[in-house]
Amino acid sequence: MSAPDSVHDLARARQAARAEKNFALSDQLRDEIAAQGFEVVDVASGYELRPKKRFPVYESTRDIRPINSGKFEITVAMIVDGFHEDAVTCIKAIREYSQCAIAILVIGDPGVIANELDARTSLVQVNENFGWGENANALLRNVTSEFIVVMDPSTIFTGDAITPILEELKKREFVAVGWRGGLVNLEDDWRSTDDKGPGEVDVLFSYFIGMHREDALTARGFSNRAVFYRNADIEFSLNLRHSNGRLLQMELPLEQARHHGYHDSEPEYRDAQSKKNYDRILERFRGKTAILSPRR
């Protein structure tokens, strides 16, 4: 497919911007070229225009390259492993109610999700699944926005859930803000959490958790040993608190559809992996009450 003259005009303008060391304009023109379905490649003779691939395919999360969030300062990121129609419902609701970039990491063939790509929606396909923790960390490392929301495709926007958390995160009083969370139950020796509603909390759950991306990476992100998602968010939250971060639970315009990651996983596998994750929490954090938020 040959590029139209209008795209060549953009490519020549980008060359001129690069020659003038105006790299901000060069990047903007590159994005405009990409929006028209082409990628520009610098060569010795000038440039080449090639049809842009719809989405990159990687063998593993370790191969993923940066996921461009464009002009958006916050990206909603999700991991999709099956149940593609539910993910499409989730993506459409995000676009309806909020202004943000969307990054989707799909295990295997994305199927109908590929039809949802647009100027602010990116997709990467990964063929080998190393587990939920590695997938979540790949998103943390590779989206290019300052802030990121890690959320489950079973969570559905019913209003703008992005603006209020972005306002809180920009205050820098909290390193992470989420929709569901709670306080560690000290009476049962850290074996459960209690939902006390909005306010400062010990843990936030990955149904929907927004954070400053660099804060999350400084706290070492999610555990790569967390093959299954359950309790991995608790471990991550306590890591943030151990790094002197505060967490905030908020009321947000979200609702929970069927959570396939729990209800439709094989019970023996689910319970065994969940226990492994929680055993790590107990081993590392139990008794360290100084890292917890004020009781309420």
C-alpha positions in Angstrom: 0.0 0.0 0.0 1.5 3.3 -1.1 1.2 6.3 1.1 -0.9 9.3 -0.1 0.7 12.7 -0.8 -0.6 14.1 2.5 1.3 11.5 4.5 4.5 12.2 2.5 4.0 15.9 3.3 3.9 15.0 7.0 7.0 12.9 6.6 8.9 15.7 4.9 7.8 18.1 7.6 9.1 15.7 10.2 12.4 15.5 8.5 12.7 19.3 8.6 11.7 19.3 12.3 14.4 16.7 13.1 17.0 18.7 11.1 16.1 21.8 13.3 16.3 19.6 16.4 12.6 20.3 17.1 12.0 16.8 18.5 8.7 17.6 20.1 7.3 18.6 16.7 9.0 15.6 15.1 7.2 13.3 17.6 3.9 15.0 17.0 4.2 14.5 13.2 5.2 10.9 13.7 2.0 10.3 15.7 0.0 12.1 12.9 1.5 9.7 10.4 0.7 6.7 12.6 -2.9 7.9 12.9 -3.2 7.7 9.1 -2.0 4.1 9.1 1.7 4.4 8.4 5.0 4.2 10.3 7.9 6.4 9.2 11.4 4.9 9.2 14.6 7.0 8.9 17.0 5.7 6.3 20.2 7.0 4.8 18.4 8.5 1.8 15.8 10.2 4.0 12.7 8.2 5.0 10.5 5.3 4.2 6.7 5.0 4.8 5.5 1.5 5.7 1.9 0.4 6.4 1.5 0.3 10.2 0.9 -3.0 11.8 -2.4 -3.0 13.6 -0.8 -4.2 16.8 2.5 -5.7 17.9 2.8 -9.4 18.7 5.4 -10.6 21.3 6.4 -14.0 22.4 6.6 -12.9 26.1 6.1 -9.9 28.3 9.9 -9.5 28.4 9.9 -8.5 24.8 7.3 -5.7 25.0 8.4 -2.3 23.8 7.0 1.0 25.0 3.3 1.5 24.6 2.7 5.1 23.5 0.0 6.9 25.5 0.2 9.9 23.2 -0.9 13.2 24.8 -2.7 11.5 27.6 -1.2 11.8 31.1 -3.0 8.7 32.4 -3.5 5.3 30.9 -6.0 2.6 31.8 -4.2 -0.7 31.5 -5.8 -4.2 31.6 -4.8 -7.8 31.1 -7.2 -9.9 29.0 -7.0 -13.7 29.2 -10.2 -14.9 27.5 -13.7 -13.5 27.8 -13.1 -11.0 25.0 -16.7 -9.8 24.7 -16.6 -8.7 28.3 -13.3 -6.8 27.7 -15.0 -5.0 24.7 -17.8 -3.9 27.0 -15.3 -2.6 29.4 -13.3 -0.7 26.8 -16.4 0.9 25.3 -17.5 2.2 28.7 -14.1 3.7 29.4 -14.2 5.6 26.1 -17.8 6.7 26.7 -17.1 8.3 30.1 -13.5 9.3 30.4 -10.6 10.9 28.5 -7.5 8.7 28.9 -5.3 6.3 27.0 -6.2 2.6 27.1 -3.5 -0.2 26.9 -4.6 -3.8 26.6 -2.3 -6.8 27.1 -4.0 -9.8 25.5 -2.8 -13.4 26.1 -3.1 -15.1 22.7 -5.3 -14.1 19.8 -7.2 -10.9 20.7 -10.2 -11.7 18.5 -12.9 -9.1 18.5 -10.8 -6.8 20.8 -8.7 -5.9 17.8 -11.7 -4.1 16.4 -11.6 -1.6 19.3 -8.3 0.0 18.4 -8.3 3.7 17.8 -6.1 6.8 18.4 -6.1 6.3 22.1 -6.5 2.5 22.4 -3.4 0.3 22.1 -3.2 -3.5 22.1 -0.2 -5.8 22.5 -0.5 -9.6 22.0 1.6 -11.9 24.1 1.8 -15.5 23.2 3.5 -16.9 26.3 1.8 -16.3 29.7 4.3 -16.0 32.6 1.6 -15.0 35.0 -0.5 -12.1 36.3 2.3 -10.3 38.1 4.7 -10.3 35.2 1.9 -9.1 32.9 1.0 -6.2 35.2 4.6 -5.2 35.6 5.0 -5.2 31.8 2.2 -2.6 31.6 3.8 -0.6 34.4 7.1 -0.5 32.7 6.0 0.2 29.1 3.1 2.6 29.1 4.5 6.1 28.6 2.0 8.2 30.6 2.9 9.6 34.0 -0.1 7.9 35.7 -1.5 4.5 35.2 -4.7 2.6 36.3 -4.5 -1.2 36.5 -8.0 -2.6 36.3 -9.8 -5.8 35.6 -12.0 -6.1 32.5 -14.9 -7.1 34.8 -15.0 -3.5 36.2 -17.3 -1.3 34.2 -17.4 2.5 34.1 -20.8 4.1 34.8 -19.3 7.6 34.8 -16.0 9.5 34.7 -13.8 7.5 37.1 -10.6 9.1 35.8 -10.9 12.8 36.6 -11.4 12.3 40.4 -8.5 9.9 40.9 -6.2 12.1 38.7 -7.0 15.1 40.9 -6.0 13.1 44.0 -2.9 11.6 42.5 -1.6 15.1 41.4 -1.8 16.3 45.0 1.0 13.8 45.8 -0.6 13.0 49.2 -1.3 9.4 48.1 0.8 7.2 45.8 -2.3 5.1 44.8 -6.0 5.6 44.7 -8.6 2.9 44.1 -12.2 1.9 44.2 -12.2 -1.1 46.6 -9.8 -1.8 49.5 -9.6 -2.1 53.2 -7.7 -2.4 56.4 -5.7 -5.5 57.5 -7.5 -7.3 60.2 -5.2 -7.4 63.2 -7.6 -9.5 65.2 -7.2 -12.6 63.0 -3.4 -12.1 62.7 -3.4 -10.5 59.2 -5.4 -13.3 57.6 -8.1 -11.0 56.1 -9.0 -7.4 55.3 -12.0 -5.3 56.3 -13.7 -2.9 53.9 -14.2 0.3 55.9 -15.3 2.4 53.0 -13.7 5.6 51.6 -10.6 6.9 53.3 -7.0 6.0 53.8 -6.4 2.2 53.7 -3.8 -0.5 54.0 -4.6 -2.2 50.7 -6.3 -1.5 47.3 -7.7 -4.1 45.0 -6.9 -4.5 41.3 -10.5 -4.2 40.2 -9.4 -0.5 39.7 -6.2 1.0 41.2 -4.6 4.2 39.9 -1.1 5.2 40.7 1.9 7.4 39.8 3.8 5.0 37.6 7.3 5.8 38.9 6.1 5.4 42.5 4.9 1.9 41.6 8.1 1.0 39.9 10.2 2.4 42.8 8.3 0.0 45.1 9.3 -2.9 42.7 5.8 -3.2 41.2 3.9 -6.5 41.5 5.5 -9.7 42.5 6.7 -11.7 39.5 6.0 -14.8 41.6 2.2 -14.0 41.5 1.1 -16.3 38.8 -2.6 -15.7 39.8 -4.0 -12.2 40.4 -5.7 -12.9 43.8 -3.9 -11.4 46.8 -1.1 -10.0 44.5 -2.8 -6.6 44.8 -2.6 -6.9 48.6 1.1 -7.7 48.4 1.7 -4.8 46.1 -0.3 -2.4 48.3 1.8 -3.4 51.4 5.0 -2.8 49.3 3.8 0.7 48.6 3.1 1.3 52.3 6.4 -0.2 53.2 8.0 2.5 50.9 6.1 5.2 52.9 3.3 5.5 50.4 -0.3 6.3 51.4 -3.3 4.7 49.8 -6.8 6.2 49.3 -10.0 4.3 48.7 -12.7 6.4 47.0 -16.3 6.1 45.9 -16.2 6.0 42.1 -18.7 5.5 39.3 -17.9 1.9 38.7 -19.7 -1.4 38.9 -18.7 -5.0 39.0 -19.8 -7.4 36.3 -19.0 -11.1 36.5 -15.4 -11.5 37.7 -14.2 -14.4 35.5 -10.7 -14.4 37.0 -12.2 -15.7 40.2 -15.6 -17.4 39.4 -14.5 -19.1 36.2 -11.0 -20.3 37.1 -10.4 -23.9 38.2 -11.1 -23.9 42.0 -8.2 -26.1 43.0 -5.7 -24.0 41.0 -7.2 -20.7 42.1 -7.1 -21.6 45.8 -3.6 -23.0 45.7 -2.2 -19.9 43.9 -4.1 -17.5 46.1 -2.6 -19.2 49.2 0.9 -19.0 47.8 0.4 -15.2 47.3 -1.0 -14.7 50.8 1.7 -16.9 52.4 4.3 -14.4 51.0 2.4 -11.6 52.5 2.3 -13.2 56.0 6.0 -14.1 55.8 7.1 -10.6 54.8 4.7 -8.2 56.5 2.8 -9.9 59.3 3.4 -7.9 62.5 4.8 -4.8 60.9 2.0 -2.6 62.1 4.1 0.5 61.6 3.5 0.4 57.8 -0.3 0.3 58.2 -2.7 3.2 57.9 -4.5 4.6 61.0 -7.2 2.3 62.3 -10.8 3.4 61.8 
